């Protein structure tokens, strides 16, 4: 009985780990992005080209993978049908010491299953 349960557990782990998409962001520097909370110091704006390059790779990632790559979102919105939006400021947010009048944002939309299906820079 214990042996069959162990086999079942091993198969489940292999199956679920095989279905997750690997996080390969190329030249994108996640640490610079995460260290510039709400874009207040301007470091995120400096790596905007890297962000544009990596944007298609964010599609299909789960929420946990996005948080691992970009950190916790500055804003989060729950939309109809359990869709979630994560918002990250690229330029200084309104709460920064030196805010930008119309800051650019990175918006990631997730399905009800927590998979990124839309990534936009606005």
N, C-alpha and C positions, 0 to 999 in steps of 0.2 A: 504494500500500500504506500509506504513512504517513498519507495523507489519510483513508482509510477507518478506520484505527485511531483517529485523532483524533476523527472523528465518533462512533465507538463509545464512546470515553472520555467525550465530552461528553454523550451520551445517558445513560450510566450515572450520571454526576454529577447531572444534572438529575433523573433518576428517584429516586435515593436522597435527594436534598435535598427533593424534593417529598413524600416519604413520612414525613419526621420531623415531629413535633408541635412547634410553636413554644412557647417558654417564656414564658408571660404569667402572672405571679403577682400582678398587681394591686397592692394596697397592702402586700403582704407585704415586709418589709425583710430581705432576705437577708443584708445586711452585719451587722446586729445579731445575727441568728441565728448566723452563722459566727464572729463575734468572741467569743461566749460558749461556749467549748469545754466540753462536758459539763454545761452549765447551771450552772456553778459561781458565776457572778456574779449570777444571777437575771434576766438580761435576756430569756432565752427565755421564762420564765414570764410576763413582762410583755406579751409579744406573742402569747400563746396564742390570743386572739380572731382575730388575723390568720392564724394557723396553721390554725385551724378553718375559716376562710373559704376558704383556698387549698387545703385538703386534697383536695377532688375534682379540682382541676386537676393534681395530681401523678399521678393515675391515667393510665396509658398512656405515661408518659415513660420514656425509656431511662435506664439507670444513670448514664451520663455527664451527662444533664440534671439528674438528682436531685443529683448531686455538685456540679454548677455552682450549683444553687439553695441547697443546704443544707450544702455542704462534705463532707469525708470523714466517713463514719459513725464513731461512737465504738466500736461493736461491729458485727461482721459474722459471719453464720452461714450456712454452706452446709448446705442441707437435702436431703432425698431428691429424686431426679429433677432435680438441678442447679438447684433453686430457691435463691435467696439472700435473706437478710433483712438489712436495714440497720437499726441501732438508733441513735437520737439521744436523748440525755437532755434533757428539758425542765426538770426541777428538778435540783438538785445531785446528781451521781452519787456513789456510795459512795467514790470516790477523791478527791473534793473536800475542801477544808479544812473546810468546814461542810456536810457531806452532809445530804440529806433522807432520812428514814427509809424511806419508800416513794416514790421519785421516779417521776413520770410520764415515760413514754417515747413517742417517735414511732417506730413500727415500719413499715417499708416492705418489702413482699414482692415479689420479682421472679420472673417466669417464667424458664424455662431460656434464653429468648432475650434476657433482660435488660430486660424491660418491666415496669413497676410495675403490679401487678394487685390490690394490696391496700394500703391506708394506714390505720393504726389509731393512736389515742392510747390508751395504757393507763395 
